[in-house]
Amino acid sequence: MLLLYFVFDPGSLGARFFSLGWLRFTGIISYEWFLFHGPVVACFHEHTGPTHGSVLAYAWRTLVPLALTFVFYALVYRYFSLPILHRVRDRLKQG
């Protein structure tokens, strides 16, 4: 809720940070990423086994599936969701 106050001061440091391109793109695909990354991460954890306190094993079990699902859902957004959005927008413009 407090983030909405950046609307009133678009030149502030917070507003400029949240309008960075990579962060806006992450926000756009975050819904699809949120819906489907959980099962992928759970499956990855199931197949890699316990980390036994190893930072590298933990990074492998956590960061790698998150990065892979991020890339996958960025592609899903680009080649599936975005064309649908464009089609709907075009039909609404046509009336």
N, C-alpha and C positions, 0 to 999 in steps of 0.2 A: 504494500500500500504506500509506503513512504517513497518508493521509486517513482510514483506518479508526480511527485513534486518537482522532478527534473523537467517536466513539461513546462513549468512556469519559468525556468531559467535554462534555456537550451545551450547557453554558452558555458555552463558550469562544467567542472571537471568530471563529475558523475555522468552528466548527460552526454558529454563527448565520449566517455569510456563506453557507455552502453550503446552508442551509435556506431561503434567500430564494425566494419563489414563482417569480420569473422564471427563476432559475437551475435550480430543480428541473424546471420545464416544459421548458427547453432540454435538460436531461438526458434527459427522457422521449422527446422527439422526435428526439434526436440520432442514433439508429440509422437511422431512415428518412432523415433528412437526409444522413447520411454515405453511405448507399448510392447516392443519386441526385444529389447536388449536383455531383459531379465531371464527368459528361458535360455538364451544363448550363453549368457554368463554362467547360469546354473549347470548347463550341459558341459561347458568348458571346465568348470570346477570338478564336476563328477569324473571327468576323464583324466585330469592332471594329478589328482591325489592331494594329500596334505602338503603344506609348505614347510613344516617343522622349523619355523622361525627364520627361514631363508628369505631375505629381501628380494633377491632375484626371482625366486619361485613365486613369491607373492605378486611381484610386478607382472610376471608371466600370466598368472591366473586372473589378474584384475585388469591391468592396463591393456594387454593385448586384445582380449575380447571386446573391451569397450572401444578401442580404436578401430578394430575390424567392423564392429556393428555401426560405428559412426560413419565410416566410409561407405558401407553397404547402404545405409539409409539415406545418405547424401545422394547416392546414385538412384535409389528408389524415388526420392523426392524429385530429382532432376528429370528422370525419364518416365515416371508414372504419375505422380501427384501434380507436378507443374503443368503438364499438358492438359490434364483434366481441369485445373483451375483456369487455364487460358481459354479452353473451350467454353466453359460456363460463362466466363467474363464476356467472350465474344457474342454468345447467344443473348446475354442480358443487354448488351449494347444494341443488338439488332432489334430488340423489342419483342 
